[in-house]
Amino acid sequence: MVKKEYQIIAKNYDLAGRASSDIKRTLKSMNTCRSLMKRVCSSSYEAEINIVIHSYGGYAIFEMNDHEIRLEFHDDGPGILDIELAMQEGYSTATEHDHMNGFGAGMGLSNIKKSADTMDLKSTIDGTDLILTFKITGECYDED
């Protein structure tokens, strides 16, 4: 079993993606199927960026065993007021500053949901918890 934890700093665009990059290096070193690695890494990046843009800071946990990859993202608020609305493609509460840094297109949560095998999202004014799982099967859909 592999387990890693990463701090994610709010509004720090220079470090945005650092956790996701390390997760990708870890998956590559373990010869993970490329199609699975792509799903995990894109979801990880989207969730990490959401914490950078929308929260007061948080952390991520990466766990991998023989059967699944689990990603947990936790932040310290202000929370998602309307999860159903936030799940709609194109909806964003990103600021102009976020847009100027290339973020906030409103596709993060919907892309995460499409990529993960399971997605559990809970949010209050105290923060948001996102748990994703990706099943590891013997089948790989990579093209040679």
Secondary structure, DSSP 4 states (H G I P E B T S, - for coil): -EEEEEEE-TT-TTTTTHHHHHHHHHHHHTT--HHHHHHHHHHHHHHHHHHHHHSS-EEEEEEE-SSEEEEEEEE-S---S-HHHHTSTT-----HHHHHTT---S-HHHHHHHH-SEEEEEEETTEEEEEEEEE--S------
